[in-house]
Amino acid sequence: MSSPRVVAIEPSSPAERAGLQPGDEILAIAGEIPRDVIRWQILTDEPEIDLVVQRDDTRFDVVVTKNGGEPLGAEVHAALFDKVQTCDNHCEFCFIHQLPKGMRRSLYLKDDDYRLSFLYGNFTTLTRFTELDLERVITERLSPLNVSIHATDPEIRADILKNRRGAVSLRWLRALLDHDIEVHGQIVVCPGVNDADVLDDTLVGVLERFPELTTICVVPLGISKFSKQPRMREHTVSEAQRVVDLVAEWQETFLATVGRRLVYAADEYYLMAERPFPDADSYDGFPMHEDGIGMARTLEAEFYDPSVTEPTGPRAGFFAWVDGAPADGYRAPRIDSPASVVSVGAEPVDEPVSTPVTLLPRPSVPIAVLTGTLGAPVVAPLIEASGRDDARVLAVPNDFFGGNIGVTGLMVGEDIARVLAAEPEGHRYLLPDVCLSRGVFLDGMSVDELPRPVEVISTDGAALRTALERR
């Protein structure tokens, strides 16, 4: 267990007034050694905070006085100060097992920690959940949580997780719901394993045992060329259509029985099934946008509505309010600029200004919007409807991961560089920031290493509209 280490101090904050500095280790708060940033938030919420601080070789006490509820103003080095609960499942569809060697070490960490679920929206299977964990979740109201369900049949779930505890760990889900903890569920559908009748049976199980779930997202498995699991394969069109149909049928059932649709299919399913996306109203406010549910409809709505000032996503996690939490997971800044568009390798651009969405052809530098192969059929109709004959979509095949990987968020620098190298100089290339973390792609390449200058834009329709309007 490590002590929280201060990495940044907010100017004029209580932490600065008390004399805290980057590099300080906080050994105790009010006599307690905090296990994670959640306890940090609770302990530092008091109007008077007693700290034990280690600075270099000196240990001393600090008393911080502030208003109750006022943020301390100190960011710490990690979300968890004790050992992360790692995942001991061996799911055949796990994407971490499908990563090539040589990537950043942090990408290979398999967590199954309910605290990271609370903080960043990670999914937990509950196979390592304990009575003590349940007590803490209930006492501190760590809600909402995200839980991987995959199947409600005990034998099938244990088989999918490759963990015998998977057969019984959903008892913790029942306990969470019994104590009014908000829970979002996920089902990763593997063809021939938990689709078709098994998926239907799983949703029966949800209705019978877990009707208090807030939402369930049904998502297809992603398969990279590095997968070594013979049972894992891509969906056929008819299999994807069956999933879409099942979700639609169960939405009607849930509406009639619990008063809400509850289950939603990922956008990828409609693309694979060659079906139109549902109307925006059927997503009930897009509660699972980060999990690929309704992204196409929100992008469309944001693009066409110039009054949109706060895009639907991607957002900074369920609990971005936790003072002191580091920028990890969904919280990680995609670009350094606070503007929705930042120029990389070209002349800086001005702060974007929202104007009406009526876009007419006019002389300008030709524009290409970079996106994954699954994003292309979503973005292309928007470009076409805008009337801009100088703009186009530039789909980037994902050769790095291969398989059926085509989402924009998994584009890597190597593939983008290959595509851009064949493109003309002098054009504008728009790159959505969802494929970046702190300006770096998954393969470690940075945007300034690309062979053409790019403009990194926020991954939302408003930013796309603004970029297209800029002369």
C-alpha positions, 0 to 999 in steps of 0.5 A: 500500500502506497501513500497518496502523493500530491502531483498538482496544487490548485492555485489559491486553494486550501491546499496551497494556503496550507503550504502543501506542495507537489511531491508531498506524501500524505501519510494519514488524514484525520488519523486514517491511512486512505486506501483510495481517492474515494476515502480521500474525498470523504476525509478531505470534505471536512472543514478542518483536516489534520494531515501527516505529511512526508516531504523528502526526509521530513515528516510533519503535521499540517492542519487545513482549514476550509469551508465544509465541502470545499475541495482541498485542491490537491491532485494525487498520483493514483486513484487507488493507493492499495493494491488494485483488485485484478481480474482472475477470470479468463474470458475468451473474448477479453480484449486485453488478451488480444493485445500485441506485445510491446504496448504500454504496461498499463494497457495489460492490467486487467482490473475487476475492482468495484472502486474503478467501476464507481470512479471511471465506469469500468465493468466488474464481474463481482467474482472477487467481491466480498462482504466487506466490499458490499458493506463499504459500497452500501455505507459510502453509497458508491453508486452507480456501479457497472456489472458484467453479466454476460449470462444469467444461467450459472453454468453458462456464465461460469463457462464464459468467465472461465471461473467457477465463481462466475456461477454464483457471483451474481448474488452480489448483484442482487445484494447491491440492488436490494440496497438501492445501489444503481447498477448498469449491466453489460452483456458481451455477446459471443456468437454460438456461446451466449447469443440467440436462445441463451441471450433470450434466456439471459434477459428472462433471468434479468426480468425475474431476478434483476428488474431493478437494473438501470440499464443493460447494454448488449455489445458484440465482442471485438476480435483482433488478429491476435486472438488465440481462442477458437470459439471466438468469431465475428457475427454473421449478418443474420446473427446480428439481426437476431440480436437486434430483433431480440433487443427490440422485443425485450424493450417492449416487454420491459416497457410493459412490465417495469416501465422502461426499455432497460436493454439497448443494443450497441450501435455496432449491431445495427451496422452489422445487421444492416439496419437503421439506428433507432430513433433518438427518443428510444435511447431514453436520454443515452445513459450508456453513451460511453458503451457505444449505445446511441453514439450515432444518434447523439452525433447526428443530433449534435451536428444538426442542432447549433444550440448544443453547447454541452455534447453528450460524450464522451464524458469524463466518467460517472464521477468526475467530481471526485476531488483529487482523482487523477486523469485516468480512464474516461477522465483522461484528457484527450487533448491539451487544449480546452478548445474543441479543436486544436491544430497539430503540426499546422498554424493554430486555429481560433477558439471555435464559434457556433454558427447555424448548421446550414453549410453551403459549398464555398471555396476552401481547403478540402477537408477529410474527416478521419474515422474508423471503418465503423464510424465512416457510415455514421459520419458520411451521411452528415457530411453529405447532408451538409452540402459541403462538396469540399469535405469527405470521410477518410476511413482508416482500416485497422491493420494494427489490431486486425480482425473485426476492429473498426471503431474510431476509438481504437485507431492507432497512429501507425494506421493513420500515418499509412493512410495520410501518407497517401493523401495530398498535402495542404488539405485539412485532416480532422482527427477525433480525439477519442483515439488519443489519451494525453495526445498519444495513440494506443500504439505509442505514436503521438499526433505530431509524428503523423506525416500530415498536419491534423486538427484534433477535434472533440468526438461530438457532432458540435465540434465536427460542425464547427470544424467544417464551418471554419474557413 
